Amino acid sequence: MKTMTIKLAALATLGGLTLAGCVTDPVTGEKKISKAAIGGVGGALGGYLLGDLIGGKHSRTEEIVGAGIGAVAGAGVGYYMDQQEKKLRERTAGTGIDVERQGDQLVLNMPGDVTFDYNSALVKSQFRSALDSVASTLAEYPSTYIDVYGHTDSTGSDSYNQGLSERRASSVADYLAGRGIQRARMATMGYGESQLKCSPERSEADYQCNRRVEIRIAPVTQNDVNNAG
């Protein structure tokens, strides 16, 4: 499993990128790096910020094929993800996991207050049954890439939060692997406090909102396999 990290300092300096490249979402107030600024770094990091696969689709697909995992034919991708979304929503109802649809991808948002104790990367015992439900669904739909992203709030130093976010992402991926999900399907990344979902942080609810792990599920298509070959 690939583990890749992005540090805020690197984002601020690589390719001359500065805070001037940030934009604010008019609806959420979230600060993000603009697509134009991302282009200025030569694409070295931009794909991850725009939601592409960790490590790049080509190399990930080669690992998927090598592990004997099949692909979904083009016309069947939507239905495949529809059914997976339905089961995930049913099986995680009431657990605190939010299932979001983004085109043909799914994003599972797992808030830190229900997944981890404060300042801990150990999955809470009471949350493991929810992850078991996620794992069982992922096992039923093996033709997917799985990216696990770790995030923290802004409390503490950048370097500490970076490490904590990496450990949390790895902890969730390790748990899924222990429930039979192939390592070839998974990759992890820690974002530290560089992508605050709720900002500015003015209440405990804001801090909890930012202490989160996200799982992005993307279909392995026949086109992906053909391009990797």
C-alpha atoms as a printed R data frame, in Angstrom:
    type eleno elety resid chain resno       x       y       z
1   ATOM     1    CA   MET     A     1   0.000   0.000   0.000
2   ATOM     2    CA   LYS     A     2   1.356   3.402  -0.943
3   ATOM     3    CA   THR     A     3   1.534   6.059   1.739
4   ATOM     4    CA   MET     A     4   1.994   9.621   0.495
5   ATOM     5    CA   THR     A     5   1.946  12.865   2.449
6   ATOM     6    CA   ILE     A     6   1.575  16.540   1.608
7   ATOM     7    CA   LYS     A     7   2.926  19.100   4.043
8   ATOM     8    CA   LEU     A     8   1.592  22.627   4.206
9   ATOM     9    CA   ALA     A     9   5.055  24.168   4.019
10  ATOM    10    CA   ALA     A    10   5.778  22.286   0.833
11  ATOM    11    CA   LEU     A    11   2.537  23.483  -0.701
12  ATOM    12    CA   ALA     A    12   3.438  27.060   0.146
13  ATOM    13    CA   THR     A    13   6.837  26.946  -1.552
14  ATOM    14    CA   LEU     A    14   6.835  24.330  -4.291
15  ATOM    15    CA   GLY     A    15   6.975  25.923  -7.723
16  ATOM    16    CA   GLY     A    16   6.569  29.396  -6.252
17  ATOM    17    CA   LEU     A    17   3.099  28.633  -4.919
18  ATOM    18    CA   THR     A    18   2.093  31.054  -2.144
19  ATOM    19    CA   LEU     A    19  -0.976  31.844  -0.124
20  ATOM    20    CA   ALA     A    20  -1.962  34.191  -2.920
21  ATOM    21    CA   GLY     A    21  -3.050  31.053  -4.776
22  ATOM    22    CA   CYS     A    22  -5.806  30.380  -2.255
23  ATOM    23    CA   VAL     A    23  -9.470  30.970  -2.938
24  ATOM    24    CA   THR     A    24 -12.447  30.975  -0.574
25  ATOM    25    CA   ASP     A    25 -15.577  28.986  -1.340
26  ATOM    26    CA   PRO     A    26 -18.421  31.576  -1.284
27  ATOM    27    CA   VAL     A    27 -20.848  29.018   0.159
28  ATOM    28    CA   THR     A    28 -18.793  27.123   2.756
29  ATOM    29    CA   GLY     A    29 -16.124  29.727   3.484
30  ATOM    30    CA   GLU     A    30 -13.494  26.985   3.088
31  ATOM    31    CA   LYS     A    31 -10.116  28.104   1.812
32  ATOM    32    CA   LYS     A    32  -8.680  26.041  -1.034
33  ATOM    33    CA   ILE     A    33  -5.779  26.307  -3.417
34  ATOM    34    CA   SER     A    34  -7.040  27.497  -6.777
35  ATOM    35    CA   LYS     A    35  -6.732  25.351  -9.872
36  ATOM    36    CA   ALA     A    36  -4.591  28.034 -11.467
37  ATOM    37    CA   ALA     A    37  -2.167  27.925  -8.557
38  ATOM    38    CA   ILE     A    38  -2.106  24.144  -8.678
39  ATOM    39    CA   GLY     A    39  -1.081  24.333 -12.325
40  ATOM    40    CA   GLY     A    40   1.909  26.401 -11.268
41  ATOM    41    CA   VAL     A    41   3.470  23.440  -9.471
42  ATOM    42    CA   GLY     A    42   3.637  21.433 -12.679
43  ATOM    43    CA   GLY     A    43   1.030  18.919 -11.569
44  ATOM    44    CA   ALA     A    44   3.354  17.394  -8.967
45  ATOM    45    CA   LEU     A    45   0.764  17.630  -6.192
46  ATOM    46    CA   GLY     A    46  -2.316  19.111  -7.801
47  ATOM    47    CA   GLY     A    47  -4.049  15.831  -8.617
48  ATOM    48    CA   TYR     A    48  -4.552  14.912  -4.978
49  ATOM    49    CA   LEU     A    49  -6.043  18.287  -4.131
50  ATOM    50    CA   LEU     A    50  -8.501  17.900  -6.995
51  ATOM    51    CA   GLY     A    51  -9.560  14.426  -5.901
52  ATOM    52    CA   ASP     A    52  -7.445  12.207  -8.168
53  ATOM    53    CA   LEU     A    53  -6.152   8.887  -6.893
54  ATOM    54    CA   ILE     A    54  -3.213   8.819  -4.514
55  ATOM    55    CA   GLY     A    55  -0.156   7.665  -6.426
56  ATOM    56    CA   GLY     A    56  -1.787   8.110  -9.832
57  ATOM    57    CA   LYS     A    57  -4.318   5.912 -11.569
58  ATOM    58    CA   HIS     A    58  -1.845   4.134 -13.859
59  ATOM    59    CA   SER     A    59   0.333   2.605 -11.149
60  ATOM    60    CA   ARG     A    60  -2.655   1.887  -8.931
61  ATOM    61    CA   THR     A    61  -4.402   0.036 -11.755
62  ATOM    62    CA   GLU     A    62  -1.322  -2.076 -12.381
63  ATOM    63    CA   GLU     A    63  -1.419  -3.185  -8.740
64  ATOM    64    CA   ILE     A    64  -5.143  -3.888  -8.991
65  ATOM    65    CA   VAL     A    65  -4.653  -6.044 -12.084
66  ATOM    66    CA   GLY     A    66  -1.705  -7.794 -10.470
67  ATOM    67    CA   ALA     A    67  -3.889  -8.706  -7.501
68  ATOM    68    CA   GLY     A    68  -6.427 -10.325  -9.818
69  ATOM    69    CA   ILE     A    69  -9.163  -7.749  -9.208
70  ATOM    70    CA   GLY     A    70 -11.514  -7.242 -12.122
71  ATOM    71    CA   ALA     A    71 -12.868  -4.067 -13.699
72  ATOM    72    CA   VAL     A    72 -16.355  -2.732 -14.396
73  ATOM    73    CA   ALA     A    73 -17.456  -2.281 -18.004
74  ATOM    74    CA   GLY     A    74 -18.174   1.323 -18.976
75  ATOM    75    CA   ALA     A    75 -21.954   1.037 -19.222
76  ATOM    76    CA   GLY     A    76 -22.192  -0.695 -15.860
77  ATOM    77    CA   VAL     A    77 -20.145   1.739 -13.755
78  ATOM    78    CA   GLY     A    78 -23.060   3.924 -12.694
79  ATOM    79    CA   TYR     A    79 -25.206   0.977 -11.618
80  ATOM    80    CA   TYR     A    80 -22.265  -0.636  -9.804
81  ATOM    81    CA   MET     A    81 -21.662   2.515  -7.754
82  ATOM    82    CA   ASP     A    82 -25.417   3.067  -7.244
83  ATOM    83    CA   GLN     A    83 -25.754  -0.339  -5.595
84  ATOM    84    CA   GLN     A    84 -22.648   0.166  -3.493
85  ATOM    85    CA   GLU     A    85 -23.893   3.583  -2.349
86  ATOM    86    CA   LYS     A    86 -27.261   2.136  -1.394
87  ATOM    87    CA   LYS     A    87 -25.733  -0.595   0.746
88  ATOM    88    CA   LEU     A    88 -23.275   1.755   2.399
89  ATOM    89    CA   ARG     A    89 -26.067   4.157   3.343
90  ATOM    90    CA   GLU     A    90 -28.170   1.320   4.733
91  ATOM    91    CA   ARG     A    91 -25.368  -0.304   6.698
92  ATOM    92    CA   THR     A    92 -23.882   2.876   8.165
93  ATOM    93    CA   ALA     A    93 -27.152   4.596   9.088
94  ATOM    94    CA   GLY     A    94 -26.917   6.051  12.587
95  ATOM    95    CA   THR     A    95 -23.166   5.452  12.924
96  ATOM    96    CA   GLY     A    96 -21.997   9.020  12.242
97  ATOM    97    CA   ILE     A    97 -20.574   8.099   8.819
98  ATOM    98    CA   ASP     A    98 -21.756  10.430   6.079
99  ATOM    99    CA   VAL     A    99 -21.965   8.948   2.573
100 ATOM   100    CA   GLU     A   100 -21.541  11.498  -0.214
101 ATOM   101    CA   ARG     A   101 -21.877  10.872  -3.958
102 ATOM   102    CA   GLN     A   102 -19.513  12.721  -6.286
103 ATOM   103    CA   GLY     A   103 -20.172  11.613  -9.858
104 ATOM   104    CA   ASP     A   104 -19.149   7.973 -10.056
105 ATOM   105    CA   GLN     A   105 -17.211   8.209  -6.789
106 ATOM   106    CA   LEU     A   106 -18.288   7.877  -3.174
107 ATOM   107    CA   VAL     A   107 -16.822   9.694  -0.189
108 ATOM   108    CA   LEU     A   108 -17.305   8.407   3.347
109 ATOM   109    CA   ASN     A   109 -16.742  11.091   5.966
110 ATOM   110    CA   MET     A   110 -15.964   9.688   9.401
111 ATOM   111    CA   PRO     A   111 -15.815  12.459  12.046
112 ATOM   112    CA   GLY     A   112 -12.972  12.104  14.512
113 ATOM   113    CA   ASP     A   113 -15.198  12.427  17.572
114 ATOM   114    CA   VAL     A   114 -16.875   9.101  16.765
115 ATOM   115    CA   THR     A   115 -13.873   7.373  15.165
116 ATOM   116    CA   PHE     A   116 -10.987   8.329  17.471
117 ATOM   117    CA   ASP     A   117 -10.400   9.691  20.934
118 ATOM   118    CA   TYR     A   118  -8.847  13.151  21.104
119 ATOM   119    CA   ASN     A   119  -5.169  13.046  20.092
120 ATOM   120    CA   SER     A   120  -5.375   9.324  19.273
121 ATOM   121    CA   ALA     A   121  -5.016   7.261  16.091
122 ATOM   122    CA   LEU     A   122  -6.546   4.119  17.604
123 ATOM   123    CA   VAL     A   123  -9.995   3.336  16.190
124 ATOM   124    CA   LYS     A   124 -12.519   3.460  19.021
125 ATOM   125    CA   SER     A   125 -13.833   0.037  20.014
126 ATOM   126    CA   GLN     A   126 -17.446   1.237  19.779
127 ATOM   127    CA   PHE     A   127 -16.873   2.379  16.187
128 ATOM   128    CA   ARG     A   128 -15.435  -0.873  14.911
129 ATOM   129    CA   SER     A   129 -18.822  -2.377  14.099
130 ATOM   130    CA   ALA     A   130 -19.447   0.587  11.776
131 ATOM   131    CA   LEU     A   131 -16.130  -0.016  10.015
132 ATOM   132    CA   ASP     A   132 -17.028  -3.700   9.819
133 ATOM   133    CA   SER     A   133 -20.122  -2.679   7.855
134 ATOM   134    CA   VAL     A   134 -17.997  -0.544   5.542
135 ATOM   135    CA   ALA     A   135 -15.534  -3.390   5.060
136 ATOM   136    CA   SER     A   136 -18.244  -5.935   4.265
137 ATOM   137    CA   THR     A   137 -19.663  -3.636   1.598
138 ATOM   138    CA   LEU     A   138 -16.248  -2.917   0.085
139 ATOM   139    CA   ALA     A   139 -15.639  -6.665  -0.045
140 ATOM   140    CA   GLU     A   140 -18.867  -7.168  -1.995
141 ATOM   141    CA   TYR     A   141 -17.777  -4.551  -4.547
142 ATOM   142    CA   PRO     A   142 -14.087  -5.308  -5.114
143 ATOM   143    CA   SER     A   143 -13.701  -3.398  -8.389
144 ATOM   144    CA   THR     A   144 -12.899  -0.120  -6.654
145 ATOM   145    CA   TYR     A   145  -9.896   1.926  -5.621
146 ATOM   146    CA   ILE     A   146  -9.942   3.005  -1.971
147 ATOM   147    CA   ASP     A   147  -8.163   6.177  -0.833
148 ATOM   148    CA   VAL     A   148  -8.054   6.981   2.881
149 ATOM   149    CA   TYR     A   149  -7.387  10.606   3.851
150 ATOM   150    CA   GLY     A   150  -6.585  11.781   7.371
151 ATOM   151    CA   HIS     A   151  -7.272  15.327   8.623
152 ATOM   152    CA   THR     A   152  -6.879  17.177  11.929
153 ATOM   153    CA   ASP     A   153  -8.009  20.450  13.446
154 ATOM   154    CA   SER     A   154  -5.600  23.359  13.870
155 ATOM   155    CA   THR     A   155  -4.751  22.659  17.513
156 ATOM   156    CA   GLY     A   156  -1.066  21.798  17.906
157 ATOM   157    CA   SER     A   157   1.884  22.227  15.580
158 ATOM   158    CA   ASP     A   158   1.765  21.645  11.836
159 ATOM   159    CA   SER     A   159   4.306  18.830  12.055
160 ATOM   160    CA   TYR     A   160   2.489  17.031  14.859
161 ATOM   161    CA   ASN     A   161  -0.874  17.307  13.130
162 ATOM   162    CA   GLN     A   162   0.634  16.031   9.907
163 ATOM   163    CA   GLY     A   163   1.881  12.900  11.632
164 ATOM   164    CA   LEU     A   164  -1.392  12.391  13.486
165 ATOM   165    CA   SER     A   165  -3.391  12.644  10.255
166 ATOM   166    CA   GLU     A   166  -1.132  10.066   8.611
167 ATOM   167    CA   ARG     A   167  -1.475   7.681  11.544
168 ATOM   168    CA   ARG     A   168  -5.244   8.004  11.551
169 ATOM   169    CA   ALA     A   169  -5.507   7.290   7.823
170 ATOM   170    CA   SER     A   170  -3.202   4.290   8.174
171 ATOM   171    CA   SER     A   171  -5.142   3.026  11.179
172 ATOM   172    CA   VAL     A   172  -8.405   2.942   9.228
173 ATOM   173    CA   ALA     A   173  -6.723   1.298   6.227
174 ATOM   174    CA   ASP     A   174  -5.092  -1.291   8.494
175 ATOM   175    CA   TYR     A   175  -8.447  -2.056  10.068
176 ATOM   176    CA   LEU     A   176 -10.049  -2.577   6.656
177 ATOM   177    CA   ALA     A   177  -7.150  -4.782   5.586
178 ATOM   178    CA   GLY     A   178  -7.703  -6.857   8.706
179 ATOM   179    CA   ARG     A   179 -11.264  -7.389   7.520
180 ATOM   180    CA   GLY     A   180 -10.145  -8.790   4.174
181 ATOM   181    CA   ILE     A   181  -9.860  -5.712   1.945
182 ATOM   182    CA   GLN     A   182  -6.899  -6.160  -0.414
183 ATOM   183    CA   ARG     A   183  -3.966  -3.852   0.165
184 ATOM   184    CA   ALA     A   184  -3.646  -3.371  -3.592
185 ATOM   185    CA   ARG     A   185  -6.923  -1.450  -3.541
186 ATOM   186    CA   MET     A   186  -5.891   0.994  -0.818
187 ATOM   187    CA   ALA     A   187  -3.628   4.002  -0.416
188 ATOM   188    CA   THR     A   188  -3.413   6.549   2.390
189 ATOM   189    CA   MET     A   189  -2.550  10.214   2.743
190 ATOM   190    CA   GLY     A   190  -2.339  12.637   5.641
191 ATOM   191    CA   TYR     A   191  -3.306  16.284   5.164
192 ATOM   192    CA   GLY     A   192  -2.714  17.478   8.707
193 ATOM   193    CA   GLU     A   193  -4.561  20.760   9.226
194 ATOM   194    CA   SER     A   194  -4.127  21.964   5.626
195 ATOM   195    CA   GLN     A   195  -7.729  21.244   4.563
196 ATOM   196    CA   LEU     A   196 -10.008  22.484   7.315
197 ATOM   197    CA   LYS     A   197 -13.595  21.663   6.491
198 ATOM   198    CA   CYS     A   198 -15.029  23.996   9.133
199 ATOM   199    CA   SER     A   199 -13.123  27.264   9.316
200 ATOM   200    CA   PRO     A   200 -12.665  29.456  11.216
201 ATOM   201    CA   GLU     A   201 -12.757  27.157  14.238
202 ATOM   202    CA   ARG     A   202 -14.864  28.929  16.853
203 ATOM   203    CA   SER     A   203 -16.500  26.090  18.740
204 ATOM   204    CA   GLU     A   204 -15.879  22.511  19.782
205 ATOM   205    CA   ALA     A   205 -18.209  21.437  16.979
206 ATOM   206    CA   ASP     A   206 -15.868  23.124  14.474
207 ATOM   207    CA   TYR     A   207 -12.849  21.318  15.890
208 ATOM   208    CA   GLN     A   208 -14.676  17.993  15.775
209 ATOM   209    CA   CYS     A   209 -15.738  18.705  12.191
210 ATOM   210    CA   ASN     A   210 -12.081  19.009  11.175
211 ATOM   211    CA   ARG     A   211 -10.901  15.909  13.049
212 ATOM   212    CA   ARG     A   212 -11.943  13.473  10.400
213 ATOM   213    CA   VAL     A   213 -10.986  10.618   8.132
214 ATOM   214    CA   GLU     A   214 -12.412  10.356   4.634
215 ATOM   215    CA   ILE     A   215 -12.565   7.303   2.413
216 ATOM   216    CA   ARG     A   216 -12.855   7.927  -1.313
217 ATOM   217    CA   ILE     A   217 -14.144   4.991  -3.368
218 ATOM   218    CA   ALA     A   218 -13.652   5.107  -7.127
219 ATOM   219    CA   PRO     A   219 -14.571   2.450  -9.698
220 ATOM   220    CA   VAL     A   220 -11.943   0.433 -11.531
221 ATOM   221    CA   THR     A   221 -13.152   0.663 -15.110
222 ATOM   222    CA   GLN     A   222 -12.267  -1.435 -18.119
223 ATOM   223    CA   ASN     A   223 -10.830   1.709 -19.673
224 ATOM   224    CA   ASP     A   224  -8.467   2.079 -16.694
225 ATOM   225    CA   VAL     A   225  -7.239  -1.474 -17.217
226 ATOM   226    CA   ASN     A   226  -6.800  -0.997 -20.950
227 ATOM   227    CA   ASN     A   227  -4.754   2.181 -20.399
228 ATOM   228    CA   ALA     A   228  -2.583   0.520 -17.773
229 ATOM   229    CA   GLY     A   229  -1.845  -2.343 -20.128
